[in-house]
Amino acid sequence: MTTDAKTAKALRDAQYGLLSAIAAEAGVSLATVSKVVHRRRDVAEATRAKVEALLDSRGYVRPWEAAARRPRQILAVFRDLVSPYTLEITRGIVDAAAAYEVDVVLGTTASRPISRWLEECVELGADGVIIVISMLTEADQARVVEQHLPVVLIDPLQAPVESIPSIGVTNWNGAREAVQHLLRLGHTRIGMVAGRSHSLAGSARLHGYRAALEEAGIAVDAAIVRSTDFDYADGLAAAGEILDGTGPRPTAIFAASDAQALGVLEAARQRRIAVPDELSVMSFDDTLVAAMASPPLSAVRQPFPQLGQEAMRTLMQLAAGGHPPTLRIELSTELILRDSVASAQLPKHFRNLPVTVR
């Protein structure tokens, strides 16, 4: 028996003992006390009043009173809780939940699988689950659909079944806009530290990068493209491979996340490649670390507060038995320009770099 099961049994035993004692003191059966507790009408008023008084004096909490006192809560489940992206998404969800007076329980798929989190949602009586950057098995998706569990996905790794709502951003368009900006600055050899191809967001950003180059008549060079996880260590390693390659070194690198972009900056520093004088670096996410980087990163900004708001709004609709107007929401991104990008053509002292510090 699990600890939770043992605790629940102990509470039931204590409750049974208390109600039995009240029944004995009132001179009625346990069944009569149970009827009073559950507001049954087939109890004489005098008896009801006597039992009610004893319940109050013993501090007994009725089931509906306990439910009313228990705070509403949701579960937010992440792959990990270490990346800048995770921090921003968490803050967006928590802030949005506060507006609904709902508590948030955080968890990761590293500690337990999604199937267990779905069980936890039911056991806790939570309003639902927000699952971030994770992959649901067919069994998990079937359970969500068949049991009508309120579940919302943010940036799912794979396309969910049609009846499970998901929320993300315009990844393809945001990446395309970022690379187009680098092209306007004269960069024609642009590398990319991309996300994994099995990730919907990573794949869309890579395709946006490719689209911008192809529209400009520039062939994509696989030698300066690497697909990695959205983290610093992989970004550092991938950027090192690109910068140490045998072909012409790129004058710009587009990273699919801020964590990867920080890895690109470090790879350039280790090789004494000046950013942005010798290498422009463009990122995707615009988390807090983007503005704190050295130099501050130009980035495609994800609207993290709005992601949290949309996820909460959709989840509350599902929890209330409703249906969201659409099952796929994509929020617009915004290009934020800082000091990590510069023209590829003009000498250093003649650059007129547009900078927007947010």
Protein Blocks (a to p, Z undefined) as FASTA:
>chain_A
ZZklmmmmmmmmmmmmmmmmmmmmnopafklmmmmmnopakbcfklmmmmmmmmmmnopa
cfklmmmmpccddddddfblkbfklmmmmmmmmmmmmmnopacddddfklpcfklmmmmm
mmnopabdcdehiaddfklmmmmmmnopacddehifbdcdfklccddddfklmmmmmmmm
mmmnopabdcdddddfklmklmmmmmmmmmmmmmnopacdfklcccddfbfklmmmmmmm
mmmpmbdcdfbdcdfbfklmmmmmmmmmmnopacfkloccddehjpaklmmpccdddddd
ddfklmmmmmmmmmmmmmnopacfbfbdcddddddddfkbccfkbcfklcccddddZZ
